[in-house]
Amino acid sequence: MYHVMSITKAVIGLMYHIHESEFPRDQSLEFTTIGKALNMRSGKGGDKWDYERFRLHVEGDADLYKFCLHQLNEAKEVDGMEYNDLMYQVLASNMRDVADRFGQCMGDLAAKDLVRETSWDGKDIYFKKAKSWKWEHTKSGEPLGPHGLHMTQEAAKQFGELAKPHVLGMSANEKQPVEEWYGTGNDQFTHYWNGWFLTSQNAYAVGYVYQVIALTPDVVYTQIYEEDWDKVNFIMNIESSHTSKDVYNINKLKL
C-alpha cells in the first residue's frame, strides 16, 4: 500500500458529499460551516500548520480536534481560499467513522479493532485496516485528516471510478475558484470542491509531490508511488491533450 498523503482530503470530501443528509453543508462547524471548511474557505489561514508537531500529537494520542482548534484560533484571518491542513483534521474528527464509511463505499470493510504497526522511527502507530487500504488513527480511534490514508494502486483506481459521477457531475453549484495554490497543477486548476481540484472538464485528487488520481469524463488514471520528483507532467499532459486516448498512451508520454 502507498501512503497517498493529501489524497486523504479528497476521500473525506467525498464522504461528506455522500452523507450530506447527516452533515449538511450549511451546518455550523465551530467558527465556519462544513461547506466552507470542505472548500478551504473557513476564514482561517494555514500558517499554524506544523507537520512535525502534528505528528507528535498523533503519536502521543492527543485530542486532535482540540489541538487543531487551538492552532486555528491562533491562525491569521483570511478572506477567500487558503489551503488548510488543520481544518481537514477538524473535518475528519467531526466524522469520526469516516474510515468505516469509506470502506462501505469501496466494498472493502476494515476490521473493527485498530491494528498496531511500527513507524519508520520506531513509534507505535494505529490503523483501521482492510484488504486494499488502511487509514491511520490515534490510539484512541481518531481518524487523521491532513494525511493518513494508504491504498493499493488498484484501490486508488477503484476510488476514482466511484468518485467520478459525484465529483464531475455534482460539484458545479458548490465549487469555488482556486486561490493561493502554488503546488502541482497550479497553472491548470481553476476551481476547488471538497478536497478536489477542478479544471474545465477534469478533476484531480492531489497527494504528496506528484501523486494524483485524475478523473476525466471517459477514463480514470492514477499516478501513485512512494516518491518520485520527476513525474511532473502528468496533469499538464492530461489538460493539453485533445483526447483521453492520446494522453494515456503510457509509452508515448512516459508517465
Residue pairs with C-beta under 8 A, 6 or more apart in sequence:
1 132
1 133
1 134
1 150
1 151
1 152
1 155
2 150
2 151
2 152
2 153
2 156
2 211
2 224
2 225
2 226
3 147
3 148
3 149
3 150
3 208
4 149
4 150
4 151
4 156
4 207
4 208
4 211
4 224
5 147
5 207
5 208
5 211
6 85
6 146
6 147
6 206
6 207
6 208
7 149
7 151
7 156
7 205
7 206
7 207
7 211
7 213
8 88
8 135
8 144
8 145
8 146
8 147
8 148
8 149
8 207
9 88
9 145
9 146
9 195
9 205
10 163
10 194
10 195
10 196
10 205
10 206
10 213
11 98
11 102
11 149
11 159
11 195
11 205
12 88
12 91
12 92
12 95
12 98
12 145
12 195
13 38
13 193
13 194
13 195
13 196
14 105
14 162
14 163
14 166
14 167
14 194
14 195
15 95
15 98
15 101
15 102
15 105
16 23
16 34
16 38
16 91
16 95
16 194
17 166
17 170
17 194
18 101
18 105
18 166
19 95
19 101
23 34
23 94
23 95
24 34
25 33
25 34
25 35
25 38
25 174
26 33
26 34
26 35
27 33
27 34
29 37
29 90
29 91
29 94
30 69
30 72
30 90
31 42
31 43
31 44
31 72
31 73
32 41
32 42
32 43
32 44
32 87
34 91
34 94
35 174
36 42
36 43
37 87
37 88
37 90
37 91
38 91
38 193
38 194
38 195
39 81
39 174
39 175
39 176
39 192
39 193
39 194
40 81
40 82
40 83
40 84
40 87
40 176
40 192
41 80
41 81
41 176
42 72
42 84
42 87
43 77
43 78
43 79
44 72
44 75
44 76
44 77
44 78
44 82
44 84
44 86
44 87
45 75
45 76
45 77
45 78
45 82
45 84
46 75
46 82
46 83
46 84
46 85
46 86
47 75
47 76
48 71
48 72
48 74
48 75
48 86
49 71
49 84
49 85
49 86
49 146
54 67
54 85
54 89
54 146
57 64
57 67
58 64
58 125
58 136
58 138
58 144
59 119
59 123
59 124
59 125
61 138
61 139
61 140
62 138
63 142
64 89
64 92
64 93
64 138
64 142
64 144
64 145
65 89
65 90
65 93
65 94
65 142
68 86
68 87
68 89
68 90
68 93
69 90
71 86
72 84
72 86
72 87
72 90
75 86
80 179
80 180
81 176
81 177
81 178
81 179
81 180
81 181
81 192
82 179
82 180
83 180
83 181
83 183
85 145
85 146
86 146
88 145
88 146
88 195
89 144
89 145
89 146
90 145
91 145
92 98
92 142
92 143
92 144
92 145
93 142
93 143
93 145
95 101
95 143
96 141
96 142
96 143
98 135
98 143
99 110
99 128
99 135
99 137
99 143
100 109
100 110
100 128
102 133
102 135
102 149
103 109
103 110
103 128
103 130
103 133
105 162
106 130
106 132
106 133
106 155
106 158
106 159
106 162
108 130
108 131
108 132
108 133
108 155
109 130
110 128
110 129
110 130
110 133
110 134
110 135
111 128
111 129
111 130
114 126
114 127
114 128
114 137
114 139
114 141
115 126
115 127
115 128
115 129
115 134
116 124
116 125
116 126
117 124
117 125
117 126
117 127
118 124
118 125
119 125
124 139
125 136
126 136
126 137
126 138
126 139
126 141
127 134
127 135
127 136
127 137
127 150
128 134
128 135
128 137
128 143
129 135
132 151
132 152
132 154
132 155
132 158
133 149
133 150
133 151
133 152
133 155
134 149
134 150
135 143
135 144
135 148
135 149
135 150
136 143
136 144
136 147
136 148
136 149
136 150
137 143
137 144
137 148
138 144
147 208
151 159
151 224
153 222
153 224
156 213
156 222
156 224
157 213
157 220
157 221
157 222
159 213
160 205
160 213
160 214
160 215
160 220
160 221
160 222
161 220
163 196
163 205
163 213
163 215
164 203
164 215
164 220
167 193
167 194
167 196
167 198
167 203
167 215
168 202
168 203
168 215
168 217
171 193
171 194
171 196
171 198
171 203
174 193
174 194
175 191
175 192
175 193
175 198
176 191
176 192
176 193
177 190
177 191
177 192
178 186
178 189
178 190
178 191
178 192
178 197
181 189
181 192
181 197
183 206
184 206
184 209
184 210
184 212
184 232
184 235
185 197
185 204
185 206
185 235
187 236
188 199
188 235
188 236
188 239
189 197
189 198
189 199
189 204
190 198
190 199
190 200
191 197
191 198
191 199
192 198
193 203
195 205
196 203
196 204
196 205
197 203
197 204
197 205
197 206
198 204
199 239
201 216
201 217
202 214
202 215
202 216
202 217
202 238
202 239
203 214
203 215
204 212
204 213
204 214
204 215
204 235
205 212
205 213
206 212
207 224
208 227
209 227
209 228
209 229
209 231
210 223
210 228
210 229
210 231
210 232
210 234
211 223
211 224
211 225
212 222
212 223
212 234
212 235
213 220
213 221
213 222
213 224
214 220
214 221
214 222
214 223
214 234
214 235
214 238
216 238
216 244
217 244
218 244
219 244
219 248
221 238
221 248
223 231
223 234
223 255
225 231
231 255
233 253
233 255
234 255
237 247
237 253
237 255
238 247
241 247
246 252
247 253
248 255
